[in-house]
Amino acid sequence: MKRLFLIIIILFLSNTALFCQTQTPAGTHRVYMTTGYDYAFLMTSFGYSYTFSLTPARRNLTLFGDFGEPLFDVDAGDYRVRCGGEIALLQLGKLAMPLQAAFVFRGIGDHMVSITGLGSEFALHPGYYSDKWSLAGEFICDNQWANYLDHKSEYKKIYPGVKDGWYSSDARTVRMGGKVSALFFSHLDLSFAAGCEYNGRLTLSVVPPVYGVIGAGWGF
């Protein structure tokens, strides 16, 4: 029981998807890039991960961190930083259910206001994972817990009584989809993930409630 509690604590202190196979050997370093329609058009991220063995649990734990921003950012103030981990909760042969957990830091800015947000992301990817390829479902819950609002002078001219500071938030996005990945030349992995999402807003929107991301990584 103590071991299980320790594993859960590590996960909460340690993602979308990391786009790596759960069978990654311990001691593997990996650099990766993802791009596509991911909350923004051509959201491009660069990251690093490291996998090591949790001997008592007989599982490999992958820790990662990445930074992303829209490739064509008109306001040049949007970004996302994630840091977290992945571990297989259940594993039976090549069938596995990896859990990913991460802290998420977001920034949104323009000439009126700059917003810094703190949130979390949890994802399950049940599926088939072989040494060369994987096919899995994708279930993601992305929560935004608090935002810091820094209002610019233009905004304060319109609303002179506005206050800068931290504000609570209950924004949530739920995603359901699937992902496929393949390993080439023992080092290069390519992946694709897509699905639909729900964020609680009106269904009438200028953009469809879907996402699609391609990824590439190099392990060493």
TORMAR-800433 format. One record per residue (C-alpha): x, y, z; residue in three letters. Coordinates in pm, whole numbers, padded with zeros to 5 digits, always signed. Each point is the difference from the previous one (the first is absolute). Example, Ala and Ser with C-alpha at 12.3 -4.5 7.8 and 13.67 -1.06 7.14 Angstrom:
# TORMAR-800433
+01230-00450+00780ALA +00137+00344-00066SER 
END
This chain:
# TORMAR-800433
+00000+00000+00000MET +00286+00236+00081LYS +00159-00072-00337ARG -00324+00081-00183LEU -00036+00325+00197PHE +00360+00097-00087LEU -00059-00060-00372ILE -00314+00217+00005ILE +00186+00284+00175ILE +00281-00015-00257ILE -00251+00027-00281LEU -00174+00301+00147PHE +00326+00180+00061LEU +00148-00088-00329SER -00474+00042-00758ASN -00263+00033-00488THR +00164-00240-00079ALA +00373-00059+00025LEU +00003-00204-00323PHE +00238-00266+00123CYS -00039-00374+00042GLN -00057-00141+00350THR +00258-00271-00078GLN +00281+00260-00006THR +00305-00160+00169PRO +00129+00150+00323ALA +00288+00240-00053GLY -00138+00139-00327THR +00036+00371-00076HIS -00238+00141-00261ARG -00049+00331-00179VAL -00326+00053-00183TYR -00212+00247-00195MET -00376+00018-00060THR -00208+00227-00221THR -00357+00029-00122GLY -00335+00137+00105TYR +00037-00020+00381ASP -00206+00280+00163TYR +00150+00226-00267ALA +00090-00031-00367PHE +00346-00153-00050LEU +00074-00017+00372MET +00364-00117-00003THR +00176-00147+00304SER +00356-00110+00072PHE +00078-00225+00295GLY +00229-00242+00181TYR -00073-00316+00197SER +00193-00255+00204TYR -00111-00350+00099THR +00121-00181+00310PHE -00102-00309+00192SER -00211-00007+00315LEU +00139-00322+00143THR -00260-00059+00277PRO -00289+00046-00245ALA +00169-00187-00289ARG -00101+00286-00228ARG +00179+00261-00207ASN -00075+00365+00076LEU +00050+00263-00270THR +00042+00363+00105LEU -00030+00273-00261PHE -00020+00371-00064GLY -00086+00198-00310ASP -00061+00353-00124PHE -00241+00093-00277GLY -00146+00300-00177GLU -00207+00059-00316PRO +00218+00012-00309LEU -00194+00300-00131PHE -00064+00199+00318ASP -00139+00340-00094VAL +00016+00134+00357ASP +00333-00171+00077ALA -00114-00058+00357GLY -00138-00354-00001ASP +00198-00294+00138TYR -00035-00327+00193ARG +00243-00174+00234VAL -00059-00352+00129ARG +00192-00220+00244CYS -00118-00340+00115GLY +00035-00374-00018GLY -00136-00323-00144GLU -00031-00348+00147ILE -00193-00313-00099ALA -00276-00056+00257LEU -00093-00338-00151LEU +00208-00223-00225GLN -00076-00347-00137LEU +00246-00104-00265GLY -00019+00262-00274LYS -00329+00140+00128LEU +00048+00296+00232ALA -00174+00302+00150MET +00249+00285+00045PRO -00093+00293+00222LEU +00145+00344-00065GLN -00014+00286+00249ALA +00142+00349-00039ALA +00001+00356+00123PHE -00088+00245-00278VAL +00102+00367-00016PHE -00163+00214-00270ARG +00044+00354-00117GLY -00237+00207-00212ILE +00074+00361-00083GLY -00089+00293-00223ASP +00003+00380+00021HIS -00290-00004+00249MET +00083-00267+00259VAL +00260-00264+00082SER -00120-00322+00164ILE +00213-00266+00171THR -00186-00320+00087GLY +00072-00297+00227LEU -00162-00334-00071GLY +00031-00377-00017SER -00042-00270-00261GLU -00081-00368+00048PHE -00015-00254-00282ALA -00064-00372-00047LEU +00121-00186-00310HIS -00125-00361+00012PRO +00117-00203-00296GLY +00241-00240-00165TYR +00373+00081+00034TYR +00261-00206-00180SER +00371+00068-00037ASP -00052+00154-00347LYS -00348+00156-00001TRP -00298+00083+00218SER -00372+00068-00041LEU -00192+00150+00291ALA -00302+00199+00104GLY +00040+00344+00152GLU -00198+00151+00286PHE +00124+00337+00131ILE -00130+00238+00267CYS +00163+00345-00006ASP -00088+00232+00290ASN +00088+00365+00050GLN -00001+00086+00372TRP +00118+00361+00029ALA +00096+00296-00220ASN +00208+00311+00064TYR -00134+00300-00193LEU +00232+00289-00082ASP -00211+00274-00161HIS +00173+00238-00239LYS -00039+00377+00002SER -00240-00012-00297GLU -00232-00229+00196TYR +00018+00212+00316LYS -00101+00307-00198LYS -00328-00176-00083ILE -00042-00166+00342TYR +00191+00220+00249PRO -00106-00203+00304GLY +00131-00334-00123VAL +00242-00184+00230LYS +00302-00207-00097ASP +00053-00327+00185GLY -00091-00367+00033TRP -00351-00119-00083TYR -00142-00348+00044SER -00108-00192-00309SER -00203-00314-00067ASP +00077-00036-00371ALA +00015-00361-00116ARG +00058-00172-00333THR -00075-00371-00049VAL +00144-00182-00299ARG -00078-00342-00146MET +00185-00148-00294GLY +00277-00236-00099GLY +00368-00007-00087LYS +00234-00219-00199VAL +00381-00004+00007SER +00280-00194-00166ALA +00371-00042+00067LEU +00255+00018-00284PHE +00375-00077-00001PHE -00011-00073+00377SER +00012+00374+00081HIS -00257+00196-00202LEU -00369-00014+00095ASP -00288+00162-00187LEU -00353+00044+00132SER -00342+00139-00077PHE -00286+00077+00241ALA -00345+00139-00073ALA -00346+00019+00151GLY -00279+00224+00122CYS -00015+00228+00303GLU -00254+00166+00227TYR +00072+00313+00201ASN -00343+00102+00125GLY -00036+00295-00233ARG -00274+00052-00258LEU +00003-00253-00281THR -00019+00283-00255LEU +00362+00094-00060SER +00223+00124-00279VAL +00225-00305+00050VAL -00114-00365+00020PRO +00032-00182+00337PRO +00276-00232-00122VAL +00376-00037+00028TYR +00272-00166-00205GLY +00371-00019+00078VAL +00300-00164-00166ILE +00319-00070+00191GLY +00358-00116-00048ALA +00258-00104+00257GLY +00358-00123+00021TRP +00110-00232+00280GLY +00358-00049+00111PHE 
END
